Amino acid sequence: MNDSVTYRLPSGPLGRLAHNVIIRRQLENIFRYRAKRITEWAHGTFRANDL
């Protein structure tokens, strides 16, 4: 499974700074969590109550 995310931040240099400091890490965390949950589901260990 591959994910592709396209987004554009406003504010030029300030937006790039926000991306480097905050947003990139948030996106990485979102997709890391998603990959973990998909793996759990594929192995039959997914528990919806753990959300």
C-alpha positions as a Python dict, from the first residue, in 0.01 Angstrom:
ca = {
    (1, 'M'): (0, 0, 0),
    (2, 'N'): (131, 343, -91),
    (3, 'D'): (5, 680, 18),
    (4, 'S'): (55, 1003, -168),
    (5, 'V'): (-18, 1334, -2),
    (6, 'T'): (-10, 1665, -183),
    (7, 'Y'): (-55, 1985, 9),
    (8, 'R'): (52, 2346, -1),
    (9, 'L'): (104, 2566, 299),
    (10, 'P'): (32, 2937, 286),
    (11, 'S'): (264, 3214, 401),
    (12, 'G'): (578, 3143, 198),
    (13, 'P'): (883, 3120, 427),
    (14, 'L'): (668, 3106, 740),
    (15, 'G'): (473, 2812, 596),
    (16, 'R'): (796, 2630, 511),
    (17, 'L'): (921, 2687, 863),
    (18, 'A'): (594, 2552, 1007),
    (19, 'H'): (629, 2248, 781),
    (20, 'N'): (983, 2177, 897),
    (21, 'V'): (908, 2233, 1266),
    (22, 'I'): (555, 2095, 1310),
    (23, 'I'): (363, 1966, 1012),
    (24, 'R'): (612, 1711, 875),
    (25, 'R'): (629, 1541, 1216),
    (26, 'Q'): (250, 1536, 1245),
    (27, 'L'): (216, 1375, 901),
    (28, 'E'): (483, 1117, 984),
    (29, 'N'): (300, 1031, 1308),
    (30, 'I'): (-35, 999, 1130),
    (31, 'F'): (102, 758, 870),
    (32, 'R'): (312, 564, 1123),
    (33, 'Y'): (-4, 509, 1332),
    (34, 'R'): (-201, 412, 1021),
    (35, 'A'): (63, 159, 915),
    (36, 'K'): (64, 9, 1266),
    (37, 'R'): (-313, -30, 1269),
    (38, 'I'): (-320, -182, 918),
    (39, 'T'): (-53, -433, 1022),
    (40, 'E'): (-256, -524, 1331),
    (41, 'W'): (-566, -570, 1116),
    (42, 'A'): (-375, -785, 864),
    (43, 'H'): (-241, -1008, 1143),
    (44, 'G'): (-578, -1039, 1313),
    (45, 'T'): (-471, -848, 1624),
    (46, 'F'): (-666, -529, 1553),
    (47, 'R'): (-901, -428, 1834),
    (48, 'A'): (-1134, -140, 1755),
    (49, 'N'): (-1169, -57, 2125),
    (50, 'D'): (-801, 44, 2132),
    (51, 'L'): (-873, 350, 1922),
}
